[in-house]
């Protein structure tokens, strides 16, 4: 499973990129990963990335090294690290309430991932829930109150 979460993230963002309520579908297979733009990250950034990696390790099988490399691809890694830390906080916050199956955890991760790029309403509308109820999904999303940061494609 090559870099599943980041490819999923890119696909979800791009496929949900809206212009005046129109959804633009984009074939994710046509995209290539950015080149590494930062040869190194600070020790503080690495520690934060380790935290992110540990939180999502069960639902994202990327290695720590791959996760670090993916952040090196970001033009503004501090901004991305901040977003992913907020996502991790929401994920852990919701999961602290009760034990969930791995399938439910994957759906929780997808919900929070989508929510980081769009509103709660758009997220609920755009996901097909298999393991969680709509009420559960709304509760998951209540743990991520941050402003969505959509990806702009040029």
C-alpha positions in Angstrom: 0.0 0.0 0.0 2.1 2.9 -1.3 1.7 6.1 0.6 -2.1 5.4 0.9 -3.1 8.3 3.0 -1.3 11.0 1.1 -2.6 9.7 -2.2 -6.1 9.4 -0.8 -5.7 12.9 0.6 -4.6 14.3 -2.8 -7.4 12.5 -4.6 -10.1 13.6 -2.1 -9.0 17.2 -2.2 -8.8 17.3 -6.0 -12.0 15.4 -6.6 -13.8 17.7 -4.1 -12.4 21.0 -5.5 -15.5 23.1 -6.0 -16.2 26.1 -8.2 -19.7 27.5 -7.6 -21.1 24.2 -6.3 -19.6 22.1 -9.1 -17.6 19.1 -8.3 -14.7 18.6 -10.6 -13.6 15.0 -10.9 -9.9 14.4 -11.5 -8.3 11.1 -12.3 -5.8 10.6 -9.4 -3.7 8.3 -11.6 -2.6 11.2 -13.7 -0.9 12.9 -10.8 2.7 12.6 -9.7 4.0 13.3 -6.2 5.9 16.6 -5.8 9.6 16.4 -5.8 11.3 16.7 -2.4 11.7 20.5 -1.9 13.3 20.4 1.6 16.5 18.3 2.0 16.0 18.3 5.7 13.5 19.1 8.4 14.2 20.5 11.8 14.3 18.1 14.8 11.2 19.8 16.1 9.4 19.1 12.8 10.6 15.5 12.8 9.3 15.0 16.4 5.9 16.3 15.4 5.8 14.1 12.3 6.7 11.1 14.5 3.6 12.0 16.6 1.4 12.2 13.6 2.8 8.9 12.2 2.2 7.2 15.6 -1.4 8.4 15.9 -2.3 7.2 12.4 -0.1 4.1 12.2 -3.1 1.7 12.5 -5.0 3.3 9.6 -2.0 4.4 7.4 0.6 1.8 6.8 3.2 4.3 5.4 6.6 3.9 7.1 7.9 6.7 9.2 10.6 7.4 6.6 8.0 7.7 3.9 5.9 10.0 6.0 8.9 12.2 6.7 9.7 12.3 2.9 6.1 13.2 2.2 6.4 16.3 4.5 9.6 17.2 2.7 7.6 17.4 -0.5 5.4 20.2 1.0 6.3 23.8 0.1 5.3 24.8 3.6 5.8 21.8 5.9 5.0 23.7 9.1 1.5 24.5 7.8 0.9 20.8 6.8 2.3 19.6 10.1 0.0 21.9 12.0 -3.0 20.6 10.0 -2.1 17.0 10.6 -1.5 17.6 14.3 -5.0 19.1 14.5 -6.3 16.0 12.7 -4.5 13.7 15.1 -6.0 15.6 18.0 -9.5 15.2 16.6 -8.9 11.5 15.8 -7.6 10.7 19.3 -10.3 12.8 20.9 -13.1 10.9 19.3 -11.5 7.5 19.8 -10.9 8.3 23.5 -14.7 8.0 24.0 -15.1 4.3 23.0 -13.4 1.4 21.4 -13.8 1.1 17.6 -13.1 -1.6 15.0 -10.3 -1.0 12.5 -13.0 -0.4 9.8 -14.6 2.3 11.9 -11.2 3.8 12.6 -10.5 4.0 8.9 -13.8 5.7 8.3 -13.1 8.1 11.2 -9.7 8.9 9.6 -11.3 9.5 6.2 -13.9 11.8 7.7 -11.3 13.9 9.5 -9.1 13.9 6.4 -12.0 15.2 4.3 -13.0 17.7 7.0 -9.6 19.2 6.9 -10.3 20.4 3.4 -14.0 21.2 3.4 -16.9 22.1 5.7 -18.6 19.7 8.0 -21.7 19.8 5.8 -19.7 19.1 2.6 -17.9 16.3 4.3 -21.1 14.6 5.5 -22.6 15.1 2.0 -19.6 13.7 0.1 -18.9 10.5 2.0 -20.6 7.2 1.8 -20.7 5.9 5.4 -20.3 2.1 5.8 -19.5 1.6 9.5 -20.6 4.8 11.2 -24.0 6.4 11.4 -24.6 10.0 10.3 -24.9 11.0 13.9 -21.6 9.3 14.7 -20.0 11.1 11.7 -21.2 14.4 12.9 -19.8 13.7 16.4 -16.4 12.7 14.8 -16.4 16.0 12.9 -17.2 18.0 16.0 -13.7 17.2 17.2 -12.2 19.0 14.2 -13.5 22.7 14.5 -10.7 24.2 12.4 -11.2 26.1 9.2 -10.9 23.9 6.1 -7.8 24.3 4.0 -8.7 23.3 0.5 -5.9 22.6 -2.0 -5.9 25.0 -4.9 -4.8 23.5 -8.2 -3.2 25.7 -10.7 
